[in-house]
Amino acid sequence: MDGPGPLGDFLRARRAQLRPKDVGLPAFGPRRVAGLRREELAQLAGVSTSYYTRLEQGLSRGASAEVLDAIGRALRLGDHERAHLARLADAARRTPRVRRPRPEKVADETWDLMRALDGIPALVLGRRTDVLAWNSLGHGLLAGHLDPLAPQSPGRRPNMSRMLFLDPHCRELYQDWNRKARAVVGNLRTVVGRHPEDPLLAELIGELTMKSPEFVALWRDHRVSPCDAASYDLHHPATGPLTVTQQTLALVRSPEQVLVVCTAPAGSSSEAALALLRQAGARRPETSGATQRESR
């Protein structure tokens, strides 16, 4: 194994975020680096310093579930972070098998669902947050400046993570851009933990690392937070300010994909803004309904 790998990077990053006072330890003497020392973390976890050091340096792959649980407690990890730690440890035990991913496709049942959701903004995201499909309202709300037919071609598909960090429209759309960016990076961390050998995912992370200092800072933090539901204040160029709740829903028939829907409270000014956006989209025939199914 070359270098500490994802498991070692995660352990080191989370150890650096803890201070002795956070875990009830005295802080004796100057510290050359931030956070707990390895021997302090090992003491809290009930393992030897040499064993923990080998684990963090990528020299040991055989950590048991009990040891990982003890380290997770010592690092004060939440449930999602402990699951992420377990996935990283499992990946470290296996020999990587790099395969060329096949283009993602949307199931017929999902297309039917998209048509039924014509009244609310909706889009389908793939494993790497590529837009596999969107309805006219989803396109108009989140990416009206892009070609509505782009998701039909795998080579042209918009990527929501890339757009958030590199597209000025998306930076201006979210009033609290930093909060949305933290959520996206936390979700990407979860995906990388599940698919550490995905070359296209690695390319996406590499591109964002090269082009966005904000992404680098957030990625270095190693926070893990899968997307579920959150409300965001938007400033849309066509409707002005509105607030929507973005909910990420699992698709049972396509476990690597998610359906994202955006809703507003009944009778609110935000719901009225979505209605205006829908009317504007209805006047453009090329964007009505969901983007067409991929040709077979």
C-alpha positions in Angstrom: 0.0 0.0 0.0 1.4 3.4 -1.0 0.8 6.1 1.6 -1.8 6.1 4.3 -4.7 5.8 1.9 -8.3 7.0 2.5 -8.6 5.3 5.9 -5.4 6.9 7.2 -6.3 10.3 5.8 -9.7 10.1 7.5 -8.3 9.1 10.9 -5.6 11.7 10.8 -8.0 14.5 9.8 -10.5 13.7 12.5 -7.8 13.3 15.1 -6.5 16.8 14.2 -10.0 18.2 15.0 -10.0 17.1 18.6 -8.3 18.9 21.5 -7.3 17.3 24.8 -9.9 19.3 26.6 -12.6 17.9 24.2 -12.0 14.4 25.5 -11.0 15.1 29.1 -7.3 14.9 28.8 -4.7 17.4 30.3 -2.8 19.4 27.7 0.8 19.2 28.8 3.6 20.8 26.8 3.7 22.5 23.4 2.2 20.7 20.4 3.8 20.8 17.0 0.5 19.9 15.2 -3.1 20.5 16.0 -5.3 18.0 17.7 -4.6 14.9 19.7 -1.4 13.0 19.6 -1.5 9.4 18.3 -0.7 8.0 21.7 -3.6 10.0 23.2 -6.1 8.7 20.7 -4.7 5.1 21.2 -5.2 5.5 24.9 -8.8 6.6 24.5 -9.5 3.7 22.1 -7.8 1.1 24.3 -5.3 0.0 21.7 -1.5 0.2 21.6 0.1 3.3 20.1 2.1 1.2 17.7 -1.0 -0.5 16.4 -2.9 2.7 15.9 0.1 4.3 14.2 0.3 1.4 11.7 -3.4 1.7 11.0 -3.2 5.4 10.4 -0.1 5.0 8.2 -1.8 2.4 6.1 0.5 -0.4 7.3 -2.3 -2.5 8.8 -5.5 -3.6 7.1 -7.0 -5.9 9.7 -8.8 -3.7 12.1 -11.8 -5.6 13.7 -15.2 -4.2 14.1 -14.6 -3.9 17.8 -11.4 -1.9 17.3 -13.1 0.4 14.7 -16.0 1.0 17.1 -13.6 1.9 19.9 -11.7 4.3 17.6 -15.0 5.8 16.4 -16.0 6.5 20.0 -12.6 8.0 20.8 -12.8 10.3 17.8 -16.4 11.3 18.8 -17.8 10.2 15.4 -21.5 10.4 14.6 -23.4 7.5 13.1 -22.8 8.4 9.5 -19.1 9.0 10.2 -18.8 5.6 11.9 -20.4 3.9 8.9 -18.0 5.8 6.7 -15.0 4.6 8.8 -16.2 1.0 8.5 -16.5 1.3 4.7 -13.0 2.7 4.4 -11.6 -0.1 6.6 -13.3 -2.7 4.5 -12.0 -1.1 1.3 -8.5 -1.2 2.7 -8.7 -4.9 3.2 -9.6 -5.6 -0.5 -7.4 -5.5 -3.6 -8.7 -2.7 -5.8 -10.3 -3.7 -9.0 -10.6 -0.8 -11.4 -13.4 -1.3 -13.9 -14.6 1.1 -16.6 -18.0 2.2 -15.4 -20.9 1.9 -17.8 -23.0 5.0 -18.6 -25.8 5.4 -16.1 -29.4 5.0 -17.3 -32.7 6.0 -15.9 -35.2 3.1 -15.4 -38.6 3.3 -17.1 -40.4 3.4 -13.8 -38.3 6.5 -12.8 -39.3 8.2 -16.1 -42.9 7.6 -15.3 -42.4 9.1 -11.8 -40.7 12.1 -13.3 -43.7 12.7 -15.6 -46.0 12.4 -12.6 -44.0 15.1 -10.7 -44.5 17.7 -13.4 -45.9 20.2 -10.8 -42.7 20.4 -8.7 -39.0 20.7 -9.6 -37.4 17.3 -9.8 -34.2 15.7 -11.1 -32.5 12.4 -11.0 -28.8 12.3 -10.0 -26.4 9.4 -10.6 -23.7 8.1 -8.3 -21.4 10.9 -9.1 -24.1 13.6 -8.9 -24.4 13.7 -12.7 -27.9 14.9 -13.8 -29.4 11.9 -15.5 -32.8 13.6 -16.0 -34.8 16.6 -15.0 -38.3 17.9 -15.6 -38.8 21.4 -17.0 -39.3 23.0 -13.6 -36.2 21.3 -12.1 -34.2 22.6 -15.0 -35.7 26.0 -14.8 -35.1 26.3 -11.0 -31.6 25.0 -10.7 -30.0 25.3 -14.2 -32.1 27.3 -16.6 -29.0 28.7 -18.3 -28.0 25.2 -19.5 -29.3 23.2 -22.4 -32.4 21.3 -21.2 -31.5 18.3 -23.4 -28.0 17.9 -22.0 -28.8 15.0 -19.6 -29.7 12.9 -22.6 -26.1 12.6 -23.7 -23.7 10.9 -21.2 -20.8 13.1 -22.5 -22.7 16.4 -21.9 -24.5 15.7 -18.7 -24.3 18.5 -16.1 -22.8 17.6 -12.8 -24.3 19.2 -9.8 -21.1 19.2 -7.7 -19.1 20.6 -10.5 -21.7 23.3 -11.1 -21.9 24.3 -7.5 -18.2 25.0 -7.3 -17.3 26.1 -10.8 -20.5 27.6 -12.3 -21.1 31.3 -11.4 -24.9 30.8 -11.8 -25.0 28.2 -9.0 -22.8 30.3 -6.8 -25.2 33.2 -7.1 -28.3 31.0 -6.8 -27.8 29.9 -3.2 -27.8 32.8 -0.8 -25.9 30.7 1.7 -23.5 29.1 -0.8 -21.1 27.9 1.9 -23.8 25.8 3.6 -24.8 24.2 0.4 -21.2 23.5 -0.5 -20.6 21.8 2.9 -23.5 19.6 2.3 -22.3 18.6 -1.2 -18.8 17.8 -0.1 -20.1 15.8 2.9 -22.2 13.8 0.5 -19.2 13.2 -1.9 -17.2 11.9 1.0 -19.9 9.3 1.6 -19.9 8.3 -2.0 -16.1 8.0 -2.2 -16.2 5.8 0.9 -18.7 3.5 -0.9 -16.9 3.5 -4.2 -13.2 4.1 -3.6 -12.1 2.5 -6.9 -14.5 4.5 -9.2 -12.1 6.2 -11.7 -14.7 8.7 -12.9 -15.5 9.8 -9.3 -11.7 10.2 -8.7 -11.5 12.4 -11.9 -14.3 14.6 -10.5 -12.6 15.0 -7.1 -9.3 15.7 -8.9 -10.9 18.4 -11.1 -12.6 20.1 -8.2 -9.3 20.0 -6.2 -7.4 21.6 -9.1 -10.0 24.3 -9.8 -11.6 25.3 -6.5 -9.7 26.3 -3.4 -13.0 26.3 -1.5 -13.5 22.6 -2.4 -10.0 21.8 -1.2 -10.6 23.4 2.2 -13.9 21.5 2.7 -12.5 18.2 1.3 -9.6 18.4 3.7 -12.0 18.5 6.6 -13.2 14.9 6.0 -16.8 15.7 7.1 -19.3 13.0 6.2 -23.0 14.0 5.7 -25.2 12.2 3.2 -27.9 14.4 1.7 -31.5 13.9 3.0 -33.6 17.1 3.3 -32.7 20.7 3.8 -34.2 24.1 3.1 -32.3 26.7 1.1 -32.9 30.4 0.4 -32.4 31.0 -3.3 -32.1 34.1 -5.4 -33.5 33.1 -8.8 -32.8 35.4 -11.7 -36.4 35.0 -13.0 -38.5 35.0 -9.8 -36.3 36.7 -7.2 -36.0 35.4 -3.6 -37.6 32.1 -2.7 -37.1 29.2 -0.2 -37.3 25.6 -1.2 -36.8 22.3 0.7 -34.6 19.9 -1.3 -35.4 16.3 -0.4 -33.2 13.5 -1.6 -35.2 10.3 -2.1 -33.8 6.8 -2.7 -34.9 4.9 -5.9 -35.3 1.2 -4.9 -35.0 0.0 -8.5 -31.8 2.0 -9.0 -29.9 2.1 -5.7 -27.0 4.1 -7.2 -29.4 7.0 -8.2 -31.5 9.4 -6.2 -34.5 11.6 -6.9 -34.2 15.2 -5.7 -37.4 17.2 -5.4 -37.9 20.8 -4.4 -41.0 21.9 -2.5 -42.3 25.1 -0.9 -44.9 25.6 1.8 -48.5 25.7 0.6 -49.7 29.2 0.1 -46.3 30.8 0.5 -44.7 33.4 -1.8 -42.1 30.7 -2.7 -44.9 28.4 -4.0 -46.2 31.3 -6.0 -42.7 31.9 -7.4 -42.5 28.2 -8.5 -45.9 28.6 -10.2 -44.6 31.6 -12.2 -41.5 29.6 -13.1 -43.7 26.7 -14.3 -45.8 29.0 -16.5 -42.6 30.4 -18.0 -41.4 26.9 -18.8 -44.7 25.9 -20.3 -44.3 28.7 -22.9 -41.1 27.0 -24.1 -42.1 23.7 -25.8 -38.5 22.4 -25.9 -38.3 22.2 -22.1 -41.8 20.9 -21.3 -42.0 17.7 -19.2 -39.1 15.5 -18.4 -36.2 15.1 -20.8 -36.8 12.2 -23.1 -35.8 8.6 -22.4 -32.4 7.5 -23.7 -32.5 5.7 -26.9 -32.1 2.0 -26.6 
